[in-house]
């Protein structure tokens, strides 16, 4: 409620940013808005609509992947109902973004997100198995229930995403109480996406392929899954990855390169994400 001429950096750093932090927005999300406002302020100074440029700092962002490991996933599955187990499983197997399962269309088990729906503004394709296609329909049923109660489709998608976030938050809170998850480790719905990236790039050794599967706008974003500080400890976090990790200890006897097969889903007694068909 202030005139544009009277806005200062304090309005941004002491009012605007804290307001959205209190609403639960992430630093990355707030920074996107702040960058847009910076461009607007630059326009205002260029047009001489404000007396001087307004400077304010952006929030720090931790880009280190914060994945959910195999033991944590198994513990999570133990405390949620079967439907939430399937929803979380879908996120792990596809590596999709949090609101994506409520969007798109599916035909012959190919799930498509249009440029208007996708974050990176180009077509996204996922070849799903029958099991994953069934779970995708469950996401659609949940969205439809919100629409039937009077919400617009856009609002129904947001409500569905918030429902997933809340269930993840509650489950992780319970696991912390039981000392099954570290009190300091940050775990969110996006952690499944990080897990997918780490497993895929480690198993298939093809960063370009992983980048395409995750629909990253730039391959540099995918590179973070190879730059983990504890990369060689991943076999403890994901025992199924042990055959695919490079052993840095000197050997005096040659060994063949491990050949991967199809990983078995954790819901069927194993680990990995083979229910996503990577041949398409």
HUJO-V219888 format. One record per residue. N is the residue number from 1. RES is the residue in one letter. OMEGA is omega in degrees with one decimal (NA if undefined). Layout:
n->N res->RES omega->OMEGA
n->N res->RES omega->OMEGA
//
This chain:
n->1 res->X omega->179.4
n->2 res->X omega->172.1
n->3 res->X omega->-177.5
n->4 res->X omega->-178.6
n->5 res->X omega->-175.3
n->6 res->X omega->179.8
n->7 res->X omega->176.6
n->8 res->X omega->179.2
n->9 res->X omega->-179.7
n->10 res->X omega->178.0
n->11 res->X omega->179.6
n->12 res->X omega->-172.6
n->13 res->X omega->-175.6
n->14 res->X omega->-179.1
n->15 res->X omega->-174.7
n->16 res->X omega->-176.7
n->17 res->X omega->177.9
n->18 res->X omega->179.8
n->19 res->X omega->-177.5
n->20 res->X omega->173.8
n->21 res->X omega->178.9
n->22 res->X omega->177.5
n->23 res->X omega->175.5
n->24 res->X omega->178.5
n->25 res->X omega->178.5
n->26 res->X omega->176.8
n->27 res->X omega->-179.9
n->28 res->X omega->180.0
n->29 res->X omega->178.6
n->30 res->X omega->-180.0
n->31 res->X omega->177.0
n->32 res->X omega->178.0
n->33 res->X omega->-178.6
n->34 res->X omega->178.5
n->35 res->X omega->176.8
n->36 res->X omega->179.2
n->37 res->X omega->176.7
n->38 res->X omega->177.6
n->39 res->X omega->178.6
n->40 res->X omega->178.5
n->41 res->X omega->177.4
n->42 res->X omega->176.4
n->43 res->X omega->-178.5
n->44 res->X omega->-179.8
n->45 res->X omega->178.6
n->46 res->X omega->-179.3
n->47 res->X omega->178.9
n->48 res->X omega->178.5
n->49 res->X omega->172.4
n->50 res->X omega->-173.0
n->51 res->X omega->-178.5
n->52 res->X omega->-177.9
n->53 res->X omega->-179.5
n->54 res->X omega->179.8
n->55 res->X omega->172.9
n->56 res->X omega->-175.4
n->57 res->X omega->173.7
n->58 res->X omega->-177.8
n->59 res->X omega->177.4
n->60 res->X omega->-178.9
n->61 res->X omega->177.1
n->62 res->X omega->-178.0
n->63 res->X omega->178.5
n->64 res->X omega->178.9
n->65 res->X omega->178.2
n->66 res->X omega->-173.4
n->67 res->X omega->172.5
n->68 res->X omega->-173.1
n->69 res->X omega->-173.2
n->70 res->X omega->-179.5
n->71 res->X omega->179.5
n->72 res->X omega->177.9
n->73 res->X omega->179.6
n->74 res->X omega->177.4
n->75 res->X omega->178.5
n->76 res->X omega->-180.0
n->77 res->X omega->-177.8
n->78 res->X omega->-172.3
n->79 res->X omega->178.5
n->80 res->X omega->179.0
n->81 res->X omega->-173.2
n->82 res->X omega->-179.8
n->83 res->X omega->179.1
n->84 res->X omega->176.5
n->85 res->X omega->179.2
n->86 res->X omega->179.4
n->87 res->X omega->179.4
n->88 res->X omega->178.8
n->89 res->X omega->179.3
n->90 res->X omega->178.6
n->91 res->X omega->-178.6
n->92 res->X omega->-175.4
n->93 res->X omega->-175.6
n->94 res->X omega->-176.4
n->95 res->X omega->-176.9
n->96 res->X omega->176.7
n->97 res->X omega->-169.1
n->98 res->X omega->-176.7
n->99 res->X omega->-173.7
n->100 res->X omega->-177.4
n->101 res->X omega->178.3
n->102 res->X omega->-176.3
n->103 res->X omega->170.1
n->104 res->X omega->178.4
n->105 res->X omega->179.4
n->106 res->X omega->177.2
n->107 res->X omega->-177.8
n->108 res->X omega->178.5
n->109 res->X omega->172.4
n->110 res->X omega->179.9
n->111 res->X omega->-176.7
n->112 res->X omega->170.2
n->113 res->X omega->-178.8
n->114 res->X omega->176.9
n->115 res->X omega->179.0
n->116 res->X omega->-177.9
n->117 res->X omega->-172.2
n->118 res->X omega->-178.9
n->119 res->X omega->-176.6
n->120 res->X omega->171.9
n->121 res->X omega->168.5
n->122 res->X omega->-176.3
n->123 res->X omega->173.7
n->124 res->X omega->179.4
n->125 res->X omega->175.2
n->126 res->X omega->173.9
n->127 res->X omega->-174.9
n->128 res->X omega->169.6
n->129 res->X omega->178.5
n->130 res->X omega->-178.4
n->131 res->X omega->-179.2
n->132 res->X omega->177.0
n->133 res->X omega->177.7
n->134 res->X omega->-180.0
n->135 res->X omega->176.9
n->136 res->X omega->178.1
n->137 res->X omega->175.9
n->138 res->X omega->174.3
n->139 res->X omega->-179.2
n->140 res->X omega->177.1
n->141 res->X omega->178.5
n->142 res->X omega->177.4
n->143 res->X omega->-178.8
n->144 res->X omega->179.0
n->145 res->X omega->176.8
n->146 res->X omega->177.7
n->147 res->X omega->178.9
n->148 res->X omega->178.2
n->149 res->X omega->171.6
n->150 res->X omega->179.7
n->151 res->X omega->172.5
n->152 res->X omega->-179.8
n->153 res->X omega->179.2
n->154 res->X omega->179.5
n->155 res->X omega->179.4
n->156 res->X omega->177.7
n->157 res->X omega->-179.8
n->158 res->X omega->179.8
n->159 res->X omega->177.6
n->160 res->X omega->178.2
n->161 res->X omega->178.7
n->162 res->X omega->176.8
n->163 res->X omega->178.1
n->164 res->X omega->179.8
n->165 res->X omega->-177.9
n->166 res->X omega->179.4
n->167 res->X omega->176.2
n->168 res->X omega->-179.6
n->169 res->X omega->-178.9
n->170 res->X omega->-178.7
n->171 res->X omega->179.6
n->172 res->X omega->177.6
n->173 res->X omega->178.0
n->174 res->X omega->179.6
n->175 res->X omega->176.5
n->176 res->X omega->179.3
n->177 res->X omega->-178.6
n->178 res->X omega->-179.2
n->179 res->X omega->176.6
n->180 res->X omega->176.0
n->181 res->X omega->179.4
n->182 res->X omega->179.2
n->183 res->X omega->-174.8
n->184 res->X omega->-177.6
n->185 res->X omega->179.4
n->186 res->X omega->177.4
n->187 res->X omega->178.7
n->188 res->X omega->176.9
n->189 res->X omega->-179.2
n->190 res->X omega->179.9
n->191 res->X omega->177.2
n->192 res->X omega->178.0
n->193 res->X omega->177.0
n->194 res->X omega->178.1
n->195 res->X omega->178.8
n->196 res->X omega->-178.1
n->197 res->X omega->-178.9
n->198 res->X omega->-178.1
n->199 res->X omega->-175.6
n->200 res->X omega->-177.3
n->201 res->X omega->178.6
n->202 res->X omega->-177.3
n->203 res->X omega->-171.0
n->204 res->X omega->175.6
n->205 res->X omega->-178.0
n->206 res->X omega->-175.1
n->207 res->X omega->179.1
n->208 res->X omega->178.2
n->209 res->X omega->178.3
n->210 res->X omega->179.4
n->211 res->X omega->179.8
n->212 res->X omega->179.9
n->213 res->X omega->-177.7
n->214 res->X omega->178.1
n->215 res->X omega->174.9
n->216 res->X omega->178.9
n->217 res->X omega->-179.7
n->218 res->X omega->-178.1
n->219 res->X omega->177.0
n->220 res->X omega->177.3
n->221 res->X omega->-179.8
n->222 res->X omega->-177.3
n->223 res->X omega->-177.5
n->224 res->X omega->-179.5
n->225 res->X omega->175.2
n->226 res->X omega->-173.7
n->227 res->X omega->-179.9
n->228 res->X omega->179.6
n->229 res->X omega->-177.1
n->230 res->X omega->-174.7
n->231 res->X omega->-175.2
n->232 res->X omega->173.5
n->233 res->X omega->-176.1
n->234 res->X omega->179.3
n->235 res->X omega->175.6
n->236 res->X omega->-179.0
n->237 res->X omega->-179.6
n->238 res->X omega->-176.6
n->239 res->X omega->-179.4
n->240 res->X omega->-179.0
n->241 res->X omega->-174.1
n->242 res->X omega->-179.6
n->243 res->X omega->-173.3
n->244 res->X omega->-177.6
n->245 res->X omega->-179.2
n->246 res->X omega->176.9
n->247 res->X omega->-176.0
n->248 res->X omega->-180.0
n->249 res->X omega->-179.8
n->250 res->X omega->179.3
n->251 res->X omega->-179.8
n->252 res->X omega->179.1
n->253 res->X omega->-175.4
n->254 res->X omega->176.7
n->255 res->X omega->177.9
n->256 res->X omega->177.2
n->257 res->X omega->-179.0
n->258 res->X omega->178.4
n->259 res->X omega->-177.8
n->260 res->X omega->170.4
n->261 res->X omega->177.1
n->262 res->X omega->177.8
n->263 res->X omega->-178.8
n->264 res->X omega->-179.6
n->265 res->X omega->178.3
n->266 res->X omega->179.3
n->267 res->X omega->179.6
n->268 res->X omega->171.6
n->269 res->X omega->177.5
n->270 res->X omega->177.9
n->271 res->X omega->175.7
n->272 res->X omega->-171.7
n->273 res->X omega->-173.5
n->274 res->X omega->-179.6
n->275 res->X omega->170.0
n->276 res->X omega->-179.6
n->277 res->X omega->-175.8
n->278 res->X omega->-179.1
n->279 res->X omega->-176.1
n->280 res->X omega->NA
//
